[in-house]
Amino acid sequence: MQDVAVIIPAKDEADRIGATVEAALGLPGADLVVVVDDGSSDGTGKAAERAGARVVRHSRNRGKGAAMETGAEAVRLLDHGRDQPRHLLFLDADLAGTAAEAAPLVAPVRAGGADMTIAVFSSTVKLGGHGFVVRLSRDGIHRATGWTPTQPLNGQRCLTRAAFEAARPLAAGFGVETALTIDLLRKGFRVTEVEVPLAHRATGTDWRAQLHRARQFRDVARALAVREPAVATRLDRLRAFRRP
């Protein structure tokens, strides 16, 4: 049964994207891999094409949420004429060969037991940060829905097309996972976590890694502010206090 499309947002991942695409193409039921080259400055797009992916390019970096929407739209167009739309499996570009282990994410969606699955990595790498962004996301999701996810920022997710459309428009940038979980749970969709032996590149402690975390924190905070009026009010008050 060829019923899964893999969507991989990617920016400057030329060294790993080929292995990720090749592994994704070997997943049961995955007959289509779409890589969204989100304004890369290296050879990410060409490497993905060589590995067998359909590649869609953004001329400039538009962020993860936009890349996910672009990938899903490409799949929708390619699904024209099919009896049923493909399920959408989102994977990170730096999974490399471990992407071959993503099949358990699809199973509950294919069986009708879940509308979205979220990966929980069974083996974790030591990260350079201190978990501030993870706690912000986890606590925000719990306040908004009553559910506490294990790895709220995990980008490895499988969704039905109906669930994906219900969550649009997606939140900007790195706030997309947090918002996606809140929005679908609030609308009554079934969300479950699935343990999988995937692994991506650990983030470091240099200034680039710290900047990445700062952007994550900003995007998650913005996504939560839109969905939590109390948070939005506090942010407005803080901005007003800082004005001269």
C-alpha beads as a LAMMPS data file, in Angstrom:
LAMMPS data file: protein, C-alpha beads

244 atoms
243 bonds

1 atom types
1 bond types

-500.0 500.0 xlo xhi
-500.0 500.0 ylo yhi
-500.0 500.0 zlo zhi

Masses

1 110.0

Atoms # bond

1 1 1 0.000 0.000 0.000
2 1 1 1.648 3.209 -1.198
3 1 1 -0.064 5.709 1.093
4 1 1 2.679 7.855 2.662
5 1 1 4.473 10.973 1.487
6 1 1 7.582 12.007 3.395
7 1 1 8.177 15.747 3.694
8 1 1 11.610 16.973 4.752
9 1 1 12.194 20.692 5.414
10 1 1 15.907 21.338 4.922
11 1 1 18.358 24.195 5.186
12 1 1 22.092 23.744 4.658
13 1 1 22.036 19.980 5.193
14 1 1 24.004 18.880 2.125
15 1 1 26.113 16.499 4.196
16 1 1 23.167 14.500 5.558
17 1 1 20.152 15.035 3.327
18 1 1 21.147 12.342 0.824
19 1 1 21.278 9.608 3.453
20 1 1 18.023 10.851 4.989
21 1 1 16.204 10.744 1.654
22 1 1 17.523 7.286 0.770
23 1 1 16.420 5.922 4.150
24 1 1 12.991 7.577 3.861
25 1 1 12.420 6.066 0.406
26 1 1 12.837 2.622 1.962
27 1 1 9.992 3.118 4.460
28 1 1 7.006 0.788 3.898
29 1 1 4.305 2.565 1.905
30 1 1 6.419 5.664 1.223
31 1 1 6.498 6.183 -2.529
32 1 1 7.186 9.916 -2.448
33 1 1 9.784 12.048 -0.665
34 1 1 9.520 15.817 -0.995
35 1 1 12.420 17.936 0.228
36 1 1 11.764 21.631 0.739
37 1 1 15.074 23.444 0.323
38 1 1 14.400 26.431 2.551
39 1 1 16.896 28.945 1.193
40 1 1 20.008 26.803 1.556
41 1 1 23.384 28.263 0.627
42 1 1 25.013 24.874 0.048
43 1 1 24.149 21.942 -2.206
44 1 1 21.211 20.631 -0.177
45 1 1 18.743 20.630 -3.053
46 1 1 21.060 18.913 -5.526
47 1 1 22.043 16.267 -2.973
48 1 1 18.368 15.553 -2.276
49 1 1 17.593 15.221 -5.976
50 1 1 20.483 12.819 -6.491
51 1 1 19.112 10.670 -3.685
52 1 1 15.680 10.441 -5.340
53 1 1 13.614 13.220 -3.744
54 1 1 11.304 15.690 -5.407
55 1 1 12.732 19.092 -4.454
56 1 1 10.872 22.357 -3.988
57 1 1 12.983 25.444 -3.349
58 1 1 12.398 28.640 -1.416
59 1 1 14.547 31.452 -2.830
60 1 1 15.043 32.716 0.721
61 1 1 14.765 31.150 4.145
62 1 1 11.118 31.274 5.214
63 1 1 11.231 29.089 8.311
64 1 1 10.136 25.599 9.222
65 1 1 6.383 26.220 9.325
66 1 1 6.395 27.676 5.819
67 1 1 8.552 24.815 4.537
68 1 1 6.103 22.276 5.956
69 1 1 3.192 24.002 4.243
70 1 1 5.065 24.157 0.937
71 1 1 5.863 20.457 1.131
72 1 1 2.282 19.527 1.976
73 1 1 0.980 21.616 -0.922
74 1 1 3.368 19.873 -3.303
75 1 1 2.054 16.511 -2.123
76 1 1 -1.557 17.685 -2.519
77 1 1 -0.891 18.547 -6.150
78 1 1 0.803 15.202 -6.761
79 1 1 -2.131 13.427 -5.073
80 1 1 -4.538 14.711 -7.720
81 1 1 -6.455 11.780 -9.117
82 1 1 -5.797 9.453 -6.192
83 1 1 -8.751 7.867 -4.387
84 1 1 -7.300 8.812 -0.995
85 1 1 -4.706 11.463 -0.127
86 1 1 -1.407 10.255 1.226
87 1 1 -0.630 10.495 4.919
88 1 1 2.057 13.097 5.623
89 1 1 5.218 12.017 7.429
90 1 1 7.448 14.929 8.422
91 1 1 11.089 14.164 9.111
92 1 1 14.097 16.344 9.923
93 1 1 16.810 16.604 7.306
94 1 1 19.645 15.515 9.598
95 1 1 18.317 12.084 10.597
96 1 1 20.567 10.428 7.975
97 1 1 20.264 6.630 7.992
98 1 1 18.160 6.530 11.163
99 1 1 15.195 7.804 9.111
100 1 1 14.711 4.154 8.129
101 1 1 13.341 3.585 11.646
102 1 1 10.410 5.997 11.263
103 1 1 7.829 3.386 10.201
104 1 1 6.223 3.068 13.682
105 1 1 5.077 6.685 13.370
106 1 1 2.903 5.757 10.408
107 1 1 1.268 2.619 11.797
108 1 1 -1.277 4.224 14.200
109 1 1 -2.326 6.778 11.557
110 1 1 -2.696 4.122 8.869
111 1 1 -4.733 1.924 11.231
112 1 1 -7.079 4.787 12.111
113 1 1 -6.047 4.912 15.760
114 1 1 -4.486 8.390 15.662
115 1 1 -4.724 11.564 13.621
116 1 1 -1.180 12.633 14.476
117 1 1 1.755 10.792 15.975
118 1 1 4.763 12.454 17.583
119 1 1 8.110 10.712 17.884
120 1 1 9.796 10.112 21.194
121 1 1 13.436 9.245 20.591
122 1 1 14.359 6.067 22.457
123 1 1 18.003 7.110 22.505
124 1 1 18.914 10.723 23.046
125 1 1 22.061 12.685 22.439
126 1 1 23.370 15.187 24.920
127 1 1 22.337 18.657 23.866
128 1 1 24.244 21.833 24.498
129 1 1 21.265 23.702 25.920
130 1 1 19.496 23.566 29.257
131 1 1 15.991 22.614 28.179
132 1 1 14.468 26.090 28.485
133 1 1 12.642 25.891 25.172
134 1 1 11.435 22.342 25.794
135 1 1 9.984 23.336 29.167
136 1 1 8.363 26.424 27.675
137 1 1 6.667 24.314 25.007
138 1 1 5.704 21.416 27.289
139 1 1 4.232 23.656 29.970
140 1 1 2.387 25.733 27.387
141 1 1 0.826 22.669 25.780
142 1 1 -0.222 21.380 29.188
143 1 1 -1.853 24.674 30.139
144 1 1 -3.679 24.853 26.828
145 1 1 -4.852 21.254 26.555
146 1 1 -4.235 19.371 29.798
147 1 1 -1.870 16.964 28.021
148 1 1 1.858 16.826 28.752
149 1 1 4.000 15.603 25.846
150 1 1 7.357 13.954 26.412
151 1 1 9.215 15.621 23.532
152 1 1 7.004 18.570 22.501
153 1 1 9.462 19.987 19.961
154 1 1 10.047 16.740 18.114
155 1 1 9.562 17.383 14.408
156 1 1 9.112 13.735 13.411
157 1 1 5.333 13.483 12.998
158 1 1 2.814 11.642 10.870
159 1 1 -0.572 13.235 10.155
160 1 1 -3.636 12.485 8.130
161 1 1 -4.280 15.040 5.410
162 1 1 -7.474 16.043 7.257
163 1 1 -5.554 16.772 10.455
164 1 1 -2.946 18.805 8.618
165 1 1 -5.569 20.918 6.863
166 1 1 -7.376 21.502 10.158
167 1 1 -4.183 22.957 11.660
168 1 1 -3.532 25.455 8.865
169 1 1 -2.236 28.079 8.746
170 1 1 0.749 26.697 10.611
171 1 1 2.612 28.791 13.148
172 1 1 5.759 30.509 11.982
173 1 1 9.245 29.102 12.310
174 1 1 10.096 26.852 15.234
175 1 1 6.744 27.453 16.918
176 1 1 5.103 25.066 14.474
177 1 1 5.288 21.867 16.554
178 1 1 3.930 23.482 19.703
179 1 1 1.070 25.156 17.857
180 1 1 0.277 22.046 15.826
181 1 1 -0.179 19.972 18.976
182 1 1 -2.355 22.555 20.720
183 1 1 -4.535 23.295 17.719
184 1 1 -5.263 19.667 16.879
185 1 1 -6.008 18.650 20.471
186 1 1 -8.344 21.606 20.910
187 1 1 -10.204 20.568 17.749
188 1 1 -10.687 17.028 18.996
189 1 1 -8.074 15.239 16.916
190 1 1 -6.307 12.246 18.416
191 1 1 -2.622 12.753 19.144
192 1 1 -0.309 10.057 20.446
193 1 1 3.423 9.629 21.044
194 1 1 5.406 6.756 19.569
195 1 1 8.875 5.677 20.667
196 1 1 11.281 5.321 17.760
197 1 1 15.071 4.776 17.523
198 1 1 15.750 7.925 15.513
199 1 1 18.601 10.334 16.133
200 1 1 19.595 13.695 14.739
201 1 1 22.644 15.882 15.071
202 1 1 23.162 17.299 18.536
203 1 1 23.207 21.062 18.864
204 1 1 26.426 22.504 20.206
205 1 1 27.296 25.354 22.518
206 1 1 28.839 27.835 20.106
207 1 1 27.236 31.162 19.218
208 1 1 25.365 29.688 16.251
209 1 1 23.750 27.080 18.485
210 1 1 22.840 29.703 21.068
211 1 1 21.304 31.880 18.367
212 1 1 19.307 28.885 17.144
213 1 1 17.918 28.318 20.641
214 1 1 17.054 31.984 21.005
215 1 1 15.065 31.797 17.767
216 1 1 13.338 28.648 18.971
217 1 1 12.404 30.330 22.243
218 1 1 11.065 33.384 20.400
219 1 1 8.971 31.346 17.973
220 1 1 7.530 29.033 20.636
221 1 1 6.694 32.010 22.854
222 1 1 4.897 33.703 19.966
223 1 1 2.927 30.566 19.156
224 1 1 1.862 30.230 22.772
225 1 1 0.999 33.916 23.111
226 1 1 -1.524 33.639 20.277
227 1 1 -3.117 30.630 21.967
228 1 1 -2.966 31.878 25.553
229 1 1 -4.616 35.296 26.057
230 1 1 -3.027 35.673 29.496
231 1 1 0.451 35.287 28.016
232 1 1 -0.325 37.739 25.251
233 1 1 -1.533 40.300 27.809
234 1 1 1.650 39.958 29.860
235 1 1 3.805 40.383 26.750
236 1 1 1.877 43.527 25.760
237 1 1 2.375 44.969 29.228
238 1 1 6.079 44.189 29.114
239 1 1 6.454 45.888 25.727
240 1 1 4.581 48.931 26.986
241 1 1 6.787 49.125 30.087
242 1 1 9.948 49.049 27.957
243 1 1 8.839 51.896 25.697
244 1 1 10.454 55.248 26.579

Bonds

1 1 1 2
2 1 2 3
3 1 3 4
4 1 4 5
5 1 5 6
6 1 6 7
7 1 7 8
8 1 8 9
9 1 9 10
10 1 10 11
11 1 11 12
12 1 12 13
13 1 13 14
14 1 14 15
15 1 15 16
16 1 16 17
17 1 17 18
18 1 18 19
19 1 19 20
20 1 20 21
21 1 21 22
22 1 22 23
23 1 23 24
24 1 24 25
25 1 25 26
26 1 26 27
27 1 27 28
28 1 28 29
29 1 29 30
30 1 30 31
31 1 31 32
32 1 32 33
33 1 33 34
34 1 34 35
35 1 35 36
36 1 36 37
37 1 37 38
38 1 38 39
39 1 39 40
40 1 40 41
41 1 41 42
42 1 42 43
43 1 43 44
44 1 44 45
45 1 45 46
46 1 46 47
47 1 47 48
48 1 48 49
49 1 49 50
50 1 50 51
51 1 51 52
52 1 52 53
53 1 53 54
54 1 54 55
55 1 55 56
56 1 56 57
57 1 57 58
58 1 58 59
59 1 59 60
60 1 60 61
61 1 61 62
62 1 62 63
63 1 63 64
64 1 64 65
65 1 65 66
66 1 66 67
67 1 67 68
68 1 68 69
69 1 69 70
70 1 70 71
71 1 71 72
72 1 72 73
73 1 73 74
74 1 74 75
75 1 75 76
76 1 76 77
77 1 77 78
78 1 78 79
79 1 79 80
80 1 80 81
81 1 81 82
82 1 82 83
83 1 83 84
84 1 84 85
85 1 85 86
86 1 86 87
87 1 87 88
88 1 88 89
89 1 89 90
90 1 90 91
91 1 91 92
92 1 92 93
93 1 93 94
94 1 94 95
95 1 95 96
96 1 96 97
97 1 97 98
98 1 98 99
99 1 99 100
100 1 100 101
101 1 101 102
102 1 102 103
103 1 103 104
104 1 104 105
105 1 105 106
106 1 106 107
107 1 107 108
108 1 108 109
109 1 109 110
110 1 110 111
111 1 111 112
112 1 112 113
113 1 113 114
114 1 114 115
115 1 115 116
116 1 116 117
117 1 117 118
118 1 118 119
119 1 119 120
120 1 120 121
121 1 121 122
122 1 122 123
123 1 123 124
124 1 124 125
125 1 125 126
126 1 126 127
127 1 127 128
128 1 128 129
129 1 129 130
130 1 130 131
131 1 131 132
132 1 132 133
133 1 133 134
134 1 134 135
135 1 135 136
136 1 136 137
137 1 137 138
138 1 138 139
139 1 139 140
140 1 140 141
141 1 141 142
142 1 142 143
143 1 143 144
144 1 144 145
145 1 145 146
146 1 146 147
147 1 147 148
148 1 148 149
149 1 149 150
150 1 150 151
151 1 151 152
152 1 152 153
153 1 153 154
154 1 154 155
155 1 155 156
156 1 156 157
157 1 157 158
158 1 158 159
159 1 159 160
160 1 160 161
161 1 161 162
162 1 162 163
163 1 163 164
164 1 164 165
165 1 165 166
166 1 166 167
167 1 167 168
168 1 168 169
169 1 169 170
170 1 170 171
171 1 171 172
172 1 172 173
173 1 173 174
174 1 174 175
175 1 175 176
176 1 176 177
177 1 177 178
178 1 178 179
179 1 179 180
180 1 180 181
181 1 181 182
182 1 182 183
183 1 183 184
184 1 184 185
185 1 185 186
186 1 186 187
187 1 187 188
188 1 188 189
189 1 189 190
190 1 190 191
191 1 191 192
192 1 192 193
193 1 193 194
194 1 194 195
195 1 195 196
196 1 196 197
197 1 197 198
198 1 198 199
199 1 199 200
200 1 200 201
201 1 201 202
202 1 202 203
203 1 203 204
204 1 204 205
205 1 205 206
206 1 206 207
207 1 207 208
208 1 208 209
209 1 209 210
210 1 210 211
211 1 211 212
212 1 212 213
213 1 213 214
214 1 214 215
215 1 215 216
216 1 216 217
217 1 217 218
218 1 218 219
219 1 219 220
220 1 220 221
221 1 221 222
222 1 222 223
223 1 223 224
224 1 224 225
225 1 225 226
226 1 226 227
227 1 227 228
228 1 228 229
229 1 229 230
230 1 230 231
231 1 231 232
232 1 232 233
233 1 233 234
234 1 234 235
235 1 235 236
236 1 236 237
237 1 237 238
238 1 238 239
239 1 239 240
240 1 240 241
241 1 241 242
242 1 242 243
243 1 243 244
